[in-house]
Amino acid sequence: MRLDRCPACKARLRGDEPLDQPCRRCGADLGLTRRAERQAEAAQRRARQALAAGEGALAFSEALRALRLVDAPSTRQTVAAALICVARLRRDQEDSG
């Protein structure tokens, strides 16, 4: 997940710009957006770790946290994977119960 456009003026951003650098076209403060991006990356990483551990509910919670911060295709894929994991766990519980 990388911020590639300014949310205010849609100018294309370079990936090598410092995190606290304002938009070069409109001067918008990109700090909050970039912090949200970093928080979303961390939440998505936790979601993937929870998926690997078979903890579907935690994975879903973290994936939703990431999606609320940044709506990106990779985040939506993590949400979908977590939902599949939760559904399988519920199915297995119903089958064994």
N, C-alpha and C positions, 0 to 999 in steps of 0.2 A: 504494500500500500504506500504510494507516494503521492503527495500533493503535486499535481502537474499543471494546475491552472489556478489563478487567483479567484477566490469565490466572489470578489466584488466586480472586477472588470474582465475576467476570463483570460487575462494575459497568460501565455505559456510561461511556466517557471522552469528554470534550469535546476537540475538535481544537485548542483554543487553550491547552491546559495546557503549561507549560514541560516540556522533556524530562527534567529531573531531579526533577520533582514526583512524590511517591508517590501511590498510589491514595487518593482522598479517602474511600472507604468503609472499606477494610481496612488501609490504610497500606503495602501491598506496594511494594517498590522496583521501579519500572518502568524504571529506567535501562538494565539489560541488555537487556530486551526491545526498548526503543526503539533502542538501539545496533544490535541485530541487524536491526531493521527498516531502519535507514539503510544498513547494509552490504548487505542484500538488494536495496534499491533501486539501489545503486551497481552491484552485480553484474548486475542485470537490465538496467541502462542499457548496461553493457559488452557484454552478450549481444546486445542489439538493434543496437548499433554493429557488432558482428562479423557479425551477419546481413546488415546493409546492405552490408558489405564482401565478402560471400560466403564468410566464414570459418566454416563450419558447425561444425567441431570445437571451435573456441574459443567459439562461441556456445553450444553444448551444455554445455560445461564451466562457463561463467559462469551459464547458466540453472539448472543443477543446484546450483551454489553458492547461488544466490538461493533456490531451492526448499528446500534444507536449512535455511536460516535462517528463512524465512517461507513457509508453504504457503498461497498465495493464488491465486485464479483467473487473475490476470494473469501470475503466474509460471508456472503450468502451461501457459498458452497460449504463452509464450516457449519453454518446453522443447519443446512440440509443434512449433513453427515451426523450431526448431533441428534436431530429428530429421528433419523433412521436408527441410531443406536438406542435411543429411548424406546422407540416402538418395538425393537427386537427384545429389549430387556423386559418390557411389559408382556410381550407375547410368551417369552420363556417362563415368566412367573405364572402366567395363566395356565400354561401347559403343565407346569409342575405342581400347580395348586389344586 
